[in-house]
């Protein structure tokens, strides 16, 4: 009797890790730096897992060495961390935030042990409206000063020509 119970407990302990391992599902992705040189490393990735357009899990990671992937420009997450079990066909949406605008990518989960999201290029940060206005004001002032200097130079030249006559 004790042997049968011991054998049952032993089998249970052997099966439990396999059962929980079936819920694990790795999601990895690569994010290229933005065209302006802004690195994707350090950006926050927010994963939203949905079934039939109804979100049921949100997880996060950091791109790069400080995140789950431990690799530059890569992110990773285990959907086994979701409270609800995922199934093939669920959709993972990833929002990559390194300021504004946010870069997004999505992927339909498969039954493989892991899935790789499509690679994306980080969106460069937007120039704020006020910085753009300030730049335009500086350009207008520069052009006005240049015009005033040209007018003054012409006036001095005309005065010199009159004195010579």
TORSEGU-796821 format. One record per residue (C-alpha): residue in one letter; z negated, y negated, x negated. Coordinates in steps of 0.05 Angstrom, whole numbers, plus 5000, padded with zeros to 4 digits. Layout:
BEGIN
AZYX;...
This chain:
BEGIN
X500050005000;X498049524945;X504349714906;X508749574967;X505448904977;X505948724904;X513248934904;X514548504966;X511247894934;X515148014870;X521748054909;X519847424948;X518647044883;X525347284857;X529247084920;X526046394931;X529146064870;X535946334890;X535246074961;X533245374938;X538645384885;X543845464940;X541844774966;X543244444900;X549944094894;X551643634837;X555743004847;X558342654785;X562942064776;X566041614723;X566440864728;X570940474680;X568639784657;X571539194694;X577938844670;X573838254647;X569738714601;X563638774647;X560639454631;X558939944686;X552840194648;X546539974683;X549939904751;X546240204810;X549840744849;X547540854921;X549841514952;X550241585027;X551642285053;X554642325123;X556442865173;X561142685230;X560441945209;X552841985217;X549041835152;X543242305139;X541442205065;X541141625016;X540041734941;X540841284880;X542441334806;X543740864747;X550340914710;X549741084636;X544441334588;X538641104632;X541041494692;X541442224712;X547942344673;X545242084607;X552541914590;X555841234583;X559841034645;X557741664684;X553141764743;X550242404773;X546042624832;X543643284862;X544543324937;X539043844936;X534643214936;X536643055007;X531643225062;X537243525105;X541644085078;X548743875061;X554744305082;X561944315057;X565943785094;X560343265092;X562542605060;X559042255003;X560041504998;X558141174932;X557040424926;X556940174854;X553239514848;X553539094786;X553238434822;X558438234872;X563238524895;X560939234903;X565639804882;X566140384932;X568741094929;X568141694975;X569042444970;X568943045017;X564143574993;X566644264976;X563044934969;X563544894893;X557144844853;X558744114839;X563943594857;X566843014818;X567942364855;X574642004840;X574241554779;X574140814794;X574440154757;X568439684765;X570139054804;X568938444760;X563537954784;X566137384827;X565936684800;X561236324846;X564035774890;X559835234855;X561935434786;X569135394809;X567934704839;X564534474775;X570534714735;X575334334779;X571233694774;X571133754698;X578733854696;X579833254742;X575232814700;X578833034636;X585632864665;X583132174689;X580232014621;X586732224588;X590831784635;X586131194622;X586931294547;X594431314553;X594530684595;X590030324545;X594330544487;X600630284522;X597129624538;X594929544465;X602029704442;X604929194490;X599928664466;X601928804394;X609228734411;X607928054444;X604027794384;X609827984338;X614727584379;
